[in-house]
């Protein structure tokens, strides 16, 4: 059996690293929390891992904007090792603040509408600081949203997702609204399979607030790249890995810990493919 090793990236302000480490361990991975400064000092450190997870929190106090400083550290100090990690077919998961980091580092959604073949940012899946007309910004409600939401998968190609399985997870963020630069960017996101999850109600239908807790365009709750090996999502799967974490656990006889699907699928993929 392949030993699955996962790194949970830490930085000042990250506060979901221990829960994420625990979720990975439940899924059968050997997880280790490591500060980004240690990776910058030793750029070969990523080579022993098959999964990188950037967890939730408020990295560097979300100064400037959510996730921007940590994203800049990755782009300016870890460009090559992270690119090698991605090129090797390994897995990257960003949760909440981690999703913001992936988008603002240009790792997701990894499309470059304005670039031409031959330019540095053209190839999909290639890490680049330029963005693809997608960002994550302040909630329409103008406040921090802490609630449970339903998510409907939108792709069959993302290895973290069980296709067709609606899941229930908590969100906790003030800057979770996914926006596209224009209609062309949004259409490309959908056409190329970048939309991983949408916010829906219990019947699987899209709707306004609070079904969509932040006003994300087209109810987008998560994005993936074209390989399906990189996933970013605003809801917190690490906060629903035990039935007792569900708000209705005392009333419901059977509960699936929906957050574990994300981690179980990642560990299974590594064991079978890497």
Number of C-alpha atoms within 10 A of each C-alpha: 5 12 14 23 19 25 26 23 22 25 19 13 13 21 16 21 23 17 18 27 22 17 24 29 19 16 19 16 26 17 23 20 16 15 15 19 14 12 17 15 11 10 16 10 14 17 12 11 18 24 26 22 26 27 29 29 24 22 24 17 14 17 11 9 17 28 28 21 19 25 23 16 16 22 21 11 17 17 18 14 18 21 16 15 18 22 12 12 17 19 24 25 23 27 25 29 31 28 29 29 29 31 28 28 27 25 31 31 29 28 27 18 14 9 13 11 8 8 8 12 23 17 16 16 21 20 24 22 18 17 19 24 19 21 19 21 18 19 19 16 13 10 12 16 18 13 14 18 20 23 28 26 21 21 21 14 18 25 21 25 25 17 15 11 12 20 23 23 22 22 23 19 24 19 24 30 23 24 19 19 11 10 9 11 18 18 12 14 23 15 10 13 21 27 27 28 26 25 32 25 19 15 9 14 13 19 15 14 12 16 20 24 27 29 24 23 14 17 23 27 31 27 30 29 24 20 17 21 21 28 31 30 25 28 30 22 25 27 20 21 25 17 17 12 13 20 12 11 13 10 7 10 8 9 12 14 20 21 21 20 18 21 25 19 17 27 26 18 17 19 15 9 9 13
